[in-house]
Amino acid sequence: MIRTLEDAPMGEPEFQQRISLFGRHIPLPQSRLLRISIGFLLLVGGVFGFLPILGFWMVPLGILVLSYEFAMVRRWRRRSTVWWRSRNGRRDRGQ
């Protein structure tokens, strides 16, 4: 059965976790075990990025999925985002 916001009881807000990637919002599964499995499978697939179909693009996407579940991975993601933005900011000001 699919529940919508109208079907939810007043005390229970429906919350769907979503990944925001390049302006697109991708919904994540409700099951925590499934989200963790998807994240680890993306990381493992990224390690074999030299093979056809699999790619190195899977590693950052796996880290992004796992960052919704684990605080340590979330900190790594936030630090890398801050580092990347400060790095690009310095480059833009120098030109």
C-alpha positions as CSV (number, residue, x, y, z in Angstrom):
1,M,0.0,0.0,0.0
2,I,1.3,3.4,-0.9
3,R,0.8,6.1,1.7
4,T,0.6,9.8,0.8
5,L,0.8,12.8,3.1
6,E,-3.0,12.9,3.2
7,D,-3.1,9.3,4.5
8,A,-0.6,9.9,7.3
9,P,-1.9,10.4,10.8
10,M,-1.5,13.9,12.2
11,G,1.3,12.8,14.6
12,E,3.4,11.1,12.0
13,P,4.9,13.3,9.3
14,E,6.0,11.3,6.2
15,F,9.7,11.8,5.5
16,Q,11.3,10.5,2.4
17,Q,15.1,10.8,2.3
18,R,16.4,12.1,-1.0
19,I,19.8,12.7,-2.5
20,S,20.2,16.0,-4.2
21,L,22.6,15.6,-7.1
22,F,23.2,18.2,-9.8
23,G,19.8,19.8,-9.1
24,R,17.9,16.5,-9.3
25,H,16.3,14.8,-6.3
26,I,16.7,11.0,-6.1
27,P,14.6,9.3,-3.5
28,L,16.2,6.7,-1.2
29,P,14.6,3.5,-0.1
30,Q,12.8,3.5,3.3
31,S,14.7,0.5,4.5
32,R,17.9,1.4,6.3
33,L,19.5,-2.0,5.5
34,L,18.7,-1.4,1.8
35,R,20.3,2.1,1.8
36,I,23.5,0.7,3.5
37,S,23.6,-2.2,1.0
38,I,23.3,0.2,-2.0
39,G,26.0,2.5,-0.6
40,F,28.5,-0.4,-0.1
41,L,27.7,-1.9,-3.5
42,L,28.4,1.4,-5.1
43,L,31.7,1.7,-3.3
44,V,32.7,-1.9,-4.3
45,G,31.6,-1.2,-7.9
46,G,33.7,1.9,-8.0
47,V,36.8,0.0,-7.0
48,F,36.4,-2.0,-10.2
49,G,36.0,1.2,-12.2
50,F,38.5,0.1,-14.8
51,L,36.0,-2.6,-16.0
52,P,33.2,-1.8,-18.6
53,I,29.9,-0.6,-17.2
54,L,31.3,0.0,-13.7
55,G,33.0,3.3,-13.1
56,F,34.9,5.4,-10.7
57,W,31.8,7.7,-10.5
58,M,30.3,5.1,-8.2
59,V,32.7,5.8,-5.3
60,P,31.5,9.4,-4.5
61,L,27.9,8.3,-5.0
62,G,28.4,5.4,-2.6
63,I,29.9,7.8,0.0
64,L,26.9,10.2,-0.6
65,V,24.4,7.4,0.1
66,L,26.3,6.2,3.2
67,S,26.6,9.7,4.6
68,Y,22.8,9.6,5.3
69,E,23.4,6.7,7.6
70,F,26.8,7.1,9.3
71,A,28.0,10.2,11.1
72,M,31.7,9.5,10.3
73,V,31.0,9.4,6.6
74,R,28.8,12.5,6.9
75,R,31.7,14.4,8.4
76,W,34.0,13.3,5.6
77,R,31.5,14.5,3.0
78,R,31.0,17.9,4.7
79,R,34.8,18.4,5.1
80,S,35.4,17.6,1.5
81,T,32.6,19.9,0.4
82,V,34.0,22.8,2.4
83,W,37.5,22.1,1.1
84,W,36.3,21.9,-2.5
85,R,34.3,25.2,-2.2
86,S,37.2,27.1,-0.5
87,R,39.6,25.7,-3.2
88,N,37.4,26.8,-6.1
89,G,36.7,30.2,-4.3
90,R,40.4,30.9,-4.1
91,R,40.9,30.0,-7.8
92,D,38.1,32.3,-8.9
93,R,39.4,35.3,-6.9
94,G,42.9,34.9,-8.4
95,Q,41.7,35.3,-12.0
